[in-house]
Amino acid sequence: MTELINFFNNILWGSVLIYLLLGAGAYFTIRSGFIQIRHFGHMFSVLKNSKKSDSAGISSFQALCTSLAARVGTGNLTGVAIALTAGGPGAIFWMWVVALIGMATSFMESTLAQLYKTKDDKGNYRGGPAYYMEKGLKARWMGILFSIFLIIAFGLVFNAVQANSIVQAAVFAFDFSPLYVGIGLVILSGIIIFGGLRSIARVAELVVPFMATAYLILAFWVVGHNFERMPEVFALIFKCAFGLQEAVAGTVGYGVAQAMTQGVQRGLFSNEAGMGSAPNAAASASPYPPHPASQGYVQMLGVFMDTIVICSATAVIILSSGVLDGNISGISGIELTQRALSSAVGDWGSEFIALAIFFFAFTSIIANYAYAESNIVFLERNHTAGLFVLRLAALGMVMFGALAEVPLVWKMADLSMALMAITNLTAILLLSGVAFKLAKDYNQQRRAGKLPTFDINQYPEIQQKVEVGIWEETASRARSNQVTGHR
């Protein structure tokens, strides 16, 4: 089984996905006029009124926190450590590259998800890649394929990955029994998952900003503690990225291809740009400004926060600690991060990472489930009857991950993620013209000093493909708010 998964992973990650991810991201970046750089400040401006919502959708801030809950998980702590040990310090540079161009990709997929969203039989917004494949491309078969891949990846496999990291950290820091940790995780996850999407969004809104801030404060302290090593650390990253360093941190033979593969692989796992996961949260929001492109900007910020900020913090903690200078054979990813932090702050560093990985991975579990929920609803044509079975299956995989071996779980995650990404990137490339049109409309209104408001009636070629009434209602509410002064 492991050999078969390795075979497919080597093909997909060794060439197909690297070219597809970097190529698509570069195309979106250039065609949009480097939107992630030119409009960098606007990403933060959109957050000013991001807590507005209505009865059909969650707020933009809740959508951002839900997507960050899924993004900020084991990829930020365990995944970075794996990238460093398997691909060398140069892998961090390629993680940055994937994030920067991935911001444009994230803008595209989240904008499309907002445009083609619909309502389920309970009146809640639903959407994501499966929906824009069905409506925008008229290819329900493609949406079904994507939904199956996502449910396997996020509803099942990724939850096992997150649970596995929590257990490994708890065993190293506190010597807890994996069985009891797994049971506790199943109970806590079940309480929130059975509360539905709004329950998940409320928990993410509370926990994500707190956990990210606490981790970054500690990372800044470590940077200050090892400040004299910072020039050396960043020089090492750039040299190894281009094969200019033959022997690094006690290991020999890291090639550019290996660094690139690990950086792209772990970078995508962490920020999920182009994978098609975050659009499921983006589509559930009631956007403000009331325009599909506003969610593109919000989710673009999520990619930046996840990889450029939080993953970089983990990389600096590990590289400045000196733990890679010794013998690290047999040390798992999360244990390496724990040892690195402990070397800077003392024994309590491993306990802090254990708590951090619990919050990071636990919020990822519930957010991952939320993505799978939207795709079950898609498969059932906007009905919610199958959610009970999905919830039980997701919790079962949490228990499996708590007791399974690390290598097999990660390899399964890599394969399912690759299949999702290929399907989604194909769709957004085909629909990119629509997304560019929306971005142009949004920014023309901004330049004219208007609140960007999407008027579907101006785009009859798009109107015939979107859910009837969705954007007519949004435009009507926006006009009403402007008349009454609630901008």
C-alpha positions as CSV (number, residue, x, y, z in Angstrom):
1,M,0.0,0.0,0.0
2,T,2.7,2.5,1.0
3,E,4.7,1.7,-2.2
4,L,1.7,2.3,-4.4
5,I,1.0,5.7,-2.7
6,N,4.6,6.6,-3.0
7,F,4.5,5.8,-6.8
8,F,1.6,8.2,-7.5
9,N,3.0,10.9,-5.1
10,N,6.3,10.9,-6.9
11,I,4.7,11.4,-10.3
12,L,2.2,14.1,-9.1
13,W,4.5,16.0,-6.7
14,G,7.7,15.4,-8.7
15,S,6.6,17.2,-11.8
16,V,2.8,17.6,-12.5
17,L,1.8,19.8,-9.5
18,I,5.0,21.8,-9.3
19,Y,4.5,23.0,-12.9
20,L,0.7,23.4,-12.6
21,L,0.8,25.3,-9.3
22,L,3.6,27.6,-10.2
23,G,2.4,28.1,-13.8
24,A,-1.2,28.8,-12.9
25,G,-0.1,31.1,-10.0
26,A,2.3,33.0,-12.2
27,Y,-0.4,33.4,-14.9
28,F,-3.0,34.7,-12.4
29,T,-0.3,37.1,-10.9
30,I,0.8,38.5,-14.2
31,R,-2.7,38.7,-15.8
32,S,-4.1,40.5,-12.6
33,G,-1.2,43.0,-12.7
34,F,0.4,41.6,-9.5
35,I,-2.8,42.1,-7.5
36,Q,-1.3,40.6,-4.3
37,I,1.4,43.3,-4.3
38,R,-0.5,46.3,-5.8
39,H,-3.5,45.9,-3.5
40,F,-1.7,44.5,-0.5
41,G,-3.0,47.2,1.8
42,H,-6.6,46.8,0.6
43,M,-6.7,43.2,2.0
44,F,-6.5,44.8,5.5
45,S,-9.0,47.6,4.6
46,V,-11.6,45.0,3.7
47,L,-11.4,43.6,7.3
48,K,-12.7,46.9,8.7
49,N,-16.3,45.9,8.2
50,S,-15.7,42.2,8.0
51,K,-18.0,41.3,10.9
52,K,-21.2,42.2,9.0
53,S,-23.4,39.1,8.2
54,D,-27.0,38.2,7.7
55,S,-29.3,35.2,8.3
56,A,-28.1,33.3,5.2
57,G,-24.3,33.6,5.7
58,I,-21.5,34.0,8.2
59,S,-19.4,37.2,8.3
60,S,-16.3,37.7,6.2
61,F,-14.2,37.7,9.4
62,Q,-15.7,34.3,10.4
63,A,-15.0,33.0,6.9
64,L,-11.4,34.2,7.2
65,C,-11.0,32.6,10.6
66,T,-12.6,29.3,9.4
67,S,-10.2,29.1,6.5
68,L,-7.3,30.1,8.8
69,A,-8.4,27.4,11.2
70,A,-7.9,24.9,8.5
71,R,-4.7,26.4,7.1
72,V,-3.0,27.1,10.4
73,G,-2.5,23.5,11.6
74,T,0.2,20.8,11.4
75,G,1.6,22.3,8.2
76,N,2.8,25.3,10.2
77,L,4.5,23.3,12.9
78,T,5.0,19.7,11.7
79,G,5.1,20.4,8.0
80,V,7.8,23.1,8.2
81,A,10.0,20.7,10.2
82,I,9.4,18.0,7.7
83,A,10.3,20.3,4.8
84,L,13.6,21.3,6.6
85,T,14.7,17.8,7.3
86,A,13.7,16.4,3.8
87,G,14.5,19.3,1.6
88,G,16.9,21.4,3.6
89,P,16.6,25.2,4.4
90,G,16.1,26.0,0.8
91,A,12.6,24.5,1.0
92,I,11.5,27.5,3.0
93,F,12.3,29.8,0.1
94,W,10.0,27.7,-2.2
95,M,7.3,27.8,0.4
96,W,7.5,31.6,0.2
97,V,7.3,31.5,-3.6
98,V,4.2,29.2,-3.5
99,A,2.6,31.6,-1.0
100,L,3.2,34.8,-2.9
101,I,1.9,33.5,-6.2
102,G,-0.7,31.4,-4.4
103,M,-2.2,34.6,-3.1
104,A,-3.3,35.4,-6.6
105,T,-4.7,31.9,-7.0
106,S,-6.6,32.2,-3.8
107,F,-8.1,35.4,-5.0
108,M,-9.4,33.7,-8.1
109,E,-10.9,30.6,-6.5
110,S,-12.6,32.5,-3.6
111,T,-14.0,35.2,-5.9
112,L,-15.5,32.4,-8.1
113,A,-16.9,30.6,-5.1
114,Q,-18.7,33.7,-3.9
115,L,-20.2,34.4,-7.4
116,Y,-21.6,30.9,-7.9
117,K,-22.8,30.2,-4.4
118,T,-26.3,28.9,-3.7
119,K,-28.5,28.2,-0.7
120,D,-29.2,24.8,0.9
121,D,-32.7,23.6,2.0
122,K,-32.2,25.5,5.3
123,G,-31.5,28.8,3.7
124,N,-27.7,28.9,4.4
125,Y,-25.1,29.9,1.7
126,R,-23.2,27.0,0.3
127,G,-20.5,27.1,-2.4
128,G,-17.0,26.2,-3.4
129,P,-15.2,24.6,-6.4
130,A,-17.8,21.9,-6.9
131,Y,-20.5,24.6,-7.4
132,Y,-18.5,26.7,-9.8
133,M,-17.6,23.6,-11.8
134,E,-21.3,22.7,-12.0
135,K,-22.7,26.2,-12.7
136,G,-19.8,28.0,-14.4
137,L,-18.5,25.1,-16.5
138,K,-21.7,23.2,-16.7
139,A,-19.7,20.1,-15.6
140,R,-21.5,18.6,-12.6
141,W,-19.4,15.4,-13.2
142,M,-16.3,17.5,-12.4
143,G,-17.9,18.9,-9.3
144,I,-18.8,15.4,-8.1
145,L,-15.2,14.2,-8.7
146,F,-13.8,17.2,-6.8
147,S,-16.3,16.7,-3.9
148,I,-15.3,13.1,-3.5
149,F,-11.6,14.0,-3.4
150,L,-12.3,16.8,-0.9
151,I,-14.4,14.6,1.4
152,I,-11.7,12.0,1.4
153,A,-9.0,14.6,1.9
154,F,-10.5,17.0,4.4
155,G,-13.4,15.1,5.9
156,L,-11.3,12.0,6.5
157,V,-7.5,11.9,5.8
158,F,-6.5,15.4,6.9
159,N,-8.4,15.0,10.2
160,A,-6.3,11.9,10.8
161,V,-3.2,14.0,10.1
162,Q,-4.2,16.7,12.6
163,A,-5.1,14.2,15.3
164,N,-1.8,12.4,14.7
165,S,0.2,15.6,15.3
166,I,-1.7,16.4,18.5
167,V,-1.0,12.9,19.9
168,Q,2.7,13.0,18.9
169,A,3.1,16.4,20.7
170,A,1.2,15.2,23.8
171,V,3.2,12.0,24.0
172,F,6.5,13.9,23.8
173,A,5.6,16.7,26.2
174,F,3.4,15.0,28.7
175,D,3.7,11.2,28.1
176,F,0.0,10.9,27.6
177,S,-1.6,7.7,26.3
178,P,-2.5,8.1,22.5
179,L,-5.8,6.2,23.2
180,Y,-7.0,8.7,25.8
181,V,-5.9,11.7,23.8
182,G,-7.8,10.3,20.8
183,I,-11.0,9.8,22.9
184,G,-10.8,13.3,24.2
185,L,-10.3,14.7,20.7
186,V,-13.4,12.8,19.4
187,I,-15.6,14.1,22.2
188,L,-14.5,17.8,21.8
189,S,-14.7,17.7,18.0
190,G,-18.1,16.0,18.1
191,I,-19.6,18.7,20.3
192,I,-18.7,21.4,17.8
193,I,-19.1,19.5,14.6
194,F,-22.7,18.5,15.5
195,G,-23.4,22.2,16.0
196,G,-23.0,22.8,12.3
197,L,-21.2,25.5,10.2
198,R,-22.2,28.5,12.4
199,S,-20.9,26.7,15.5
200,I,-17.6,26.0,13.8
201,A,-17.4,29.6,12.6
202,R,-18.0,31.0,16.1
203,V,-15.3,28.8,17.6
204,A,-12.8,29.7,14.9
205,E,-13.6,33.4,15.3
206,L,-12.6,33.2,19.0
207,V,-9.7,30.7,19.0
208,V,-7.8,31.5,15.8
209,P,-6.8,35.1,16.5
210,F,-5.7,34.2,20.0
211,M,-3.6,31.2,19.1
212,A,-1.9,32.9,16.2
213,T,-1.1,36.0,18.2
214,A,0.4,33.9,21.1
215,Y,2.5,31.9,18.8
216,L,3.9,34.9,17.0
217,I,4.7,36.7,20.2
218,L,6.8,33.7,21.3
219,A,8.4,33.5,17.8
220,F,9.4,37.2,18.0
221,W,10.9,36.5,21.5
222,V,13.0,33.7,20.0
223,V,14.1,35.9,17.1
224,G,15.3,38.5,19.6
225,H,17.0,35.8,21.7
226,N,18.9,34.6,18.6
227,F,19.1,37.9,16.7
228,E,22.8,37.6,15.9
229,R,22.0,34.5,13.9
230,M,19.3,36.0,11.7
231,P,21.5,37.1,8.8
232,E,23.1,33.6,8.8
233,V,19.6,32.0,8.8
234,F,18.3,33.9,5.9
235,A,21.5,33.6,3.9
236,L,21.3,29.8,4.4
237,I,17.7,29.7,3.1
238,F,18.6,31.5,-0.1
239,K,21.8,29.6,-0.7
240,C,20.2,26.3,-0.3
241,A,17.2,27.2,-2.5
242,F,19.5,27.6,-5.5
243,G,22.0,24.8,-4.6
244,L,24.8,27.2,-3.5
245,Q,25.4,25.4,-0.3
246,E,26.7,21.8,-0.5
247,A,26.6,20.9,3.1
248,V,24.0,22.3,5.4
249,A,23.3,21.7,9.1
250,G,25.0,18.4,9.2
251,T,23.4,16.9,6.1
252,V,24.8,16.6,2.6
253,G,23.2,16.5,-0.9
254,Y,20.1,18.6,-0.8
255,G,19.5,19.4,-4.4
256,V,17.4,22.3,-5.8
257,A,14.8,19.8,-7.0
258,Q,14.4,18.3,-3.6
259,A,14.2,21.7,-1.9
260,M,11.6,22.8,-4.5
261,T,9.5,19.7,-4.2
262,Q,9.4,19.8,-0.4
263,G,8.7,23.6,-0.4
264,V,5.9,23.4,-2.9
265,Q,4.4,20.3,-1.2
266,R,4.5,21.5,2.3
267,G,3.6,25.1,1.3
268,L,0.5,23.9,-0.5
269,F,-0.4,21.7,2.4
270,S,-0.1,24.7,4.8
271,N,-1.7,27.6,2.8
272,E,-4.0,25.5,0.6
273,A,-3.9,28.1,-2.2
274,G,-5.3,26.5,-5.4
275,M,-6.4,23.3,-3.6
276,G,-10.0,24.4,-3.5
277,S,-10.6,24.2,0.2
278,A,-10.8,27.8,1.4
279,P,-13.4,28.7,-1.3
280,N,-15.9,26.6,0.6
281,A,-15.6,28.9,3.6
282,A,-15.5,32.0,1.3
283,A,-18.8,31.1,-0.3
284,S,-20.5,30.8,3.0
285,A,-20.0,34.5,3.8
286,S,-22.2,37.5,3.4
287,P,-19.5,39.7,1.8
288,Y,-18.8,43.3,2.6
289,P,-18.3,45.2,0.3
290,P,-21.2,43.3,-1.3
291,H,-19.2,42.0,-4.2
292,P,-17.7,38.5,-5.0
293,A,-14.2,40.0,-5.3
294,S,-14.2,41.2,-1.7
295,Q,-13.9,37.6,-0.5
296,G,-11.0,37.2,-2.9
297,Y,-9.1,39.9,-1.0
298,V,-10.1,38.4,2.4
299,Q,-8.8,34.9,1.5
300,M,-5.7,36.3,-0.2
301,L,-4.8,37.7,3.3
302,G,-5.3,34.3,4.8
303,V,-2.5,32.8,2.5
304,F,-0.2,35.6,3.5
305,M,-0.8,35.2,7.3
306,D,-0.5,31.4,7.1
307,T,2.8,30.9,5.2
308,I,4.7,34.2,5.0
309,V,4.0,35.0,8.7
310,I,3.4,31.8,10.7
311,C,5.3,29.2,8.7
312,S,8.3,31.6,8.6
313,A,8.1,32.0,12.3
314,T,8.5,28.2,12.8
315,A,11.3,28.0,10.2
316,V,13.2,30.8,12.0
317,I,12.7,29.1,15.4
318,I,14.2,25.8,14.1
319,L,17.0,27.2,12.0
320,S,18.2,29.7,14.7
321,S,18.1,27.0,17.4
322,G,21.0,24.9,16.0
323,V,19.1,21.6,16.5
324,L,19.7,20.7,12.8
325,D,23.4,20.8,13.5
326,G,23.2,17.5,15.4
327,N,21.9,14.0,14.7
328,I,18.2,14.3,13.9
329,S,17.6,10.8,12.5
330,G,14.5,9.3,13.9
331,I,13.0,12.6,15.2
332,S,9.5,13.3,13.9
333,G,8.5,16.7,12.6
334,I,6.7,18.0,15.7
335,E,9.4,16.8,18.0
336,L,12.0,18.7,16.1
337,T,9.9,21.9,16.5
338,Q,9.6,21.2,20.2
339,R,13.3,20.6,20.7
340,A,14.1,23.8,18.8
341,L,11.8,25.9,21.0
342,S,13.0,24.3,24.2
343,S,16.6,25.2,23.3
344,A,15.6,28.8,23.3
345,V,13.2,29.1,26.2
346,G,13.9,26.0,28.3
347,D,11.9,22.9,29.0
348,W,8.5,24.5,28.9
349,G,9.0,25.1,25.2
350,S,7.9,21.6,24.4
351,E,4.8,22.0,26.5
352,F,4.0,25.2,24.8
353,I,4.3,23.6,21.3
354,A,2.1,20.7,22.5
355,L,-0.6,23.3,23.5
356,A,-0.1,25.2,20.3
357,I,-0.4,22.1,18.1
358,F,-3.5,21.2,20.0
359,F,-5.2,24.5,19.2
360,F,-3.8,24.7,15.7
361,A,-4.8,21.1,14.8
362,F,-8.0,21.0,16.7
363,T,-9.4,24.1,14.9
364,S,-8.2,22.5,11.6
365,I,-10.2,19.4,12.4
366,I,-13.5,21.3,12.8
367,A,-12.8,23.5,9.8
368,N,-11.8,20.6,7.6
369,Y,-15.2,19.0,8.5
370,A,-17.0,22.2,7.5
371,Y,-15.4,22.0,4.0
372,A,-16.5,18.4,3.7
373,E,-20.0,19.3,4.9
374,S,-20.5,21.8,2.0
375,N,-19.5,19.1,-0.5
376,I,-21.8,16.5,0.9
377,V,-24.6,19.0,0.5
378,F,-23.5,19.5,-3.1
379,L,-23.6,15.8,-3.8
380,E,-27.1,15.7,-2.3
381,R,-28.3,18.6,-4.4
382,N,-28.5,21.1,-1.5
383,H,-30.1,18.7,1.0
384,T,-28.5,17.9,4.4
385,A,-29.7,14.4,5.1
386,G,-26.2,12.8,4.8
387,L,-24.5,15.0,7.3
388,F,-25.0,12.6,10.3
389,V,-23.0,9.8,8.5
390,L,-20.3,12.3,7.5
391,R,-19.9,13.5,11.1
392,L,-19.5,9.9,12.4
393,A,-17.0,9.1,9.6
394,A,-14.9,12.3,10.4
395,L,-14.8,11.5,14.1
396,G,-13.8,7.9,13.3
397,M,-10.8,9.2,11.3
398,V,-9.8,11.4,14.2
399,M,-9.5,8.3,16.3
400,F,-7.7,6.5,13.5
401,G,-5.2,9.3,13.3
402,A,-4.5,9.2,17.0
403,L,-3.4,5.6,16.8
404,A,-1.9,5.3,13.2
405,E,1.7,5.6,12.2
406,V,2.9,9.0,10.9
407,P,4.4,8.2,7.4
408,L,1.4,6.4,6.0
409,V,-1.0,9.1,7.2
410,W,1.1,11.9,5.6
411,K,1.5,10.1,2.3
412,M,-2.3,9.5,2.1
413,A,-2.8,13.3,2.8
414,D,-0.3,14.2,0.0
415,L,-2.1,12.0,-2.6
416,S,-5.6,13.2,-1.8
417,M,-4.4,16.8,-1.8
418,A,-2.7,16.4,-5.2
419,L,-5.9,15.1,-6.8
420,M,-8.0,17.9,-5.4
421,A,-5.5,20.6,-6.5
422,I,-5.3,19.3,-10.1
423,T,-9.1,19.2,-10.5
424,N,-9.6,22.7,-8.9
425,L,-6.7,24.4,-10.8
426,T,-8.1,23.1,-14.1
427,A,-11.5,24.6,-13.3
428,I,-10.2,28.1,-12.2
429,L,-8.0,28.3,-15.3
430,L,-11.0,27.7,-17.4
431,L,-13.1,30.3,-15.5
432,S,-10.3,32.8,-15.0
433,G,-11.9,35.2,-17.5
434,V,-14.9,35.6,-15.3
435,A,-12.8,36.2,-12.2
436,F,-10.7,38.9,-14.0
437,K,-13.9,40.6,-15.1
438,L,-15.1,40.7,-11.5
439,A,-11.8,42.1,-10.3
440,K,-11.9,44.8,-12.9
441,D,-15.5,45.8,-12.0
442,Y,-14.7,45.9,-8.2
443,N,-11.6,48.1,-8.7
444,Q,-13.3,50.5,-11.2
445,Q,-15.9,51.2,-8.5
446,R,-13.2,51.7,-5.9
447,R,-11.4,54.2,-8.1
448,A,-14.6,56.0,-8.6
449,G,-15.0,56.4,-4.9
450,K,-18.0,54.0,-4.7
451,L,-18.6,51.1,-2.3
452,P,-18.0,48.2,-4.7
453,T,-21.4,46.5,-5.2
454,F,-22.0,43.7,-7.7
455,D,-24.9,44.3,-10.0
456,I,-25.6,41.0,-11.7
457,N,-27.9,42.7,-14.3
458,Q,-24.9,44.3,-15.9
459,Y,-23.5,40.9,-16.8
460,P,-26.2,38.9,-18.6
461,E,-23.6,36.3,-19.7
462,I,-22.9,35.6,-16.1
463,Q,-26.4,36.0,-14.8
464,Q,-27.7,33.0,-16.6
465,K,-25.3,30.8,-14.8
466,V,-25.6,31.9,-11.2
467,E,-28.2,31.1,-8.6
468,V,-31.4,33.1,-9.3
469,G,-32.0,35.8,-6.7
470,I,-28.7,35.5,-4.8
471,W,-27.0,38.6,-6.2
472,E,-30.3,40.5,-6.7
473,E,-30.9,40.3,-3.0
474,T,-27.4,41.3,-2.2
475,A,-27.5,44.4,-4.4
476,S,-30.9,45.4,-3.0
477,R,-29.7,45.2,0.6
478,A,-26.6,47.2,-0.3
479,R,-28.7,50.0,-1.9
480,S,-30.9,50.0,1.2
481,N,-28.0,50.3,3.5
482,Q,-26.5,53.2,1.5
483,V,-29.8,55.1,1.6
484,T,-30.1,54.7,5.4
485,G,-26.4,55.5,5.9
486,H,-25.3,52.1,7.2
487,R,-22.2,51.8,5.0
